[in-house]
């Protein structure tokens, strides 16, 4: 994997962590508590986006995030899962 692809993947992963943290923080938390919980993941995602040269390119990044989610679903198909 080349450095650019690696940086893009790291940015997508940081944004996914931010998304999951935001969902958890905003479920049942007071806004001030949620804001403090999100400060670090937001900073991490911003740094990763800058390193990958993706800052300000949200449409492209969202497509990459969608692709990561699709890969995960494809890789888990066929496995037995418990309800």
Residue pairs with C-beta under 8 A, 6 or more apart in sequence:
1 9
4 52
4 53
7 48
7 51
7 52
7 53
8 52
8 54
8 64
10 48
10 51
10 52
11 45
11 48
11 49
11 51
11 52
11 54
11 61
11 64
12 61
12 64
12 65
12 68
13 48
13 68
14 41
14 44
14 45
14 47
14 48
14 49
15 45
15 48
15 49
15 61
15 65
16 65
16 68
17 41
17 44
17 45
18 38
18 41
18 42
18 44
18 45
19 65
21 37
21 38
21 41
22 34
22 38
22 41
24 37
25 33
25 34
25 37
25 38
26 34
29 37
46 55
49 55
49 61
54 60
54 61
